[in-house]
Amino acid sequence: MLFHIQLTSFEQIKTFVALAARQPFEVRVGNDRQSINAKHLMGMSCLDFSRPLNVQADCSPDEGAAFYNDAIALQT
């Protein structure tokens, strides 16, 4: 599953990392130049958050839908 997310605060980033860490599947986040493991806060802190990020989750459609809904809810 591939989707985009815009995280604008450190609190949103920490919450997203915690959400990704709870998933039993791999989650990668990045942009056109880099892709990192979304379960590691240190790696996430190196990304450019001025633009939306690509999120790639290697999961089933049902798992992906639940993860997507939880992740998108962070933007509100």
C-alpha positions in Angstrom: 0.0 0.0 0.0 1.3 3.4 -0.9 -0.1 6.7 0.4 1.1 10.2 1.3 1.1 12.0 4.7 2.0 15.5 5.9 3.4 15.6 9.4 4.0 19.1 10.7 4.9 18.7 14.4 7.3 16.7 16.4 4.4 15.3 18.3 2.8 14.0 15.1 6.1 12.4 14.1 6.5 10.6 17.4 2.9 9.4 17.2 3.4 8.2 13.7 6.6 6.3 14.6 4.7 4.6 17.5 1.9 3.7 15.2 4.3 2.2 12.6 6.2 0.3 15.3 3.0 -1.5 16.4 2.5 -2.9 12.8 3.6 -6.4 12.1 4.6 -5.4 8.6 7.4 -3.2 7.2 6.6 0.5 6.9 9.0 2.8 4.9 8.7 6.6 4.6 10.5 8.9 2.3 10.6 11.2 -0.6 12.1 11.1 -4.1 15.6 10.7 -2.8 15.5 8.6 0.3 13.4 5.9 2.0 13.8 5.0 5.7 12.3 2.6 8.2 9.3 4.4 9.7 9.7 2.5 13.0 12.8 4.4 14.0 12.5 8.0 15.3 16.2 8.8 14.6 15.8 8.0 10.9 12.5 9.9 10.7 14.1 13.0 12.2 16.4 13.2 9.1 13.5 13.6 6.7 12.3 16.9 5.1 8.8 17.5 6.6 8.1 20.6 4.5 6.5 18.4 1.9 4.2 15.4 2.1 6.0 12.1 2.5 5.5 8.8 0.7 4.5 5.9 3.0 5.0 2.4 1.7 3.4 -0.4 3.9 4.0 -4.0 2.9 0.8 -5.5 4.1 -2.6 -7.0 3.2 -5.4 -4.7 2.0 -7.2 -5.0 5.4 -4.1 -4.2 7.4 -3.3 -1.3 5.0 -6.8 0.2 5.4 -6.6 0.2 9.2 -3.0 1.6 9.2 -4.0 4.3 6.6 -7.0 5.4 8.6 -4.9 5.7 11.8 -2.1 7.5 10.1 -4.3 10.0 8.2 -6.1 10.8 11.5 -2.8 12.2 12.8 -3.1 15.1 10.3 -6.2 16.6 12.0 
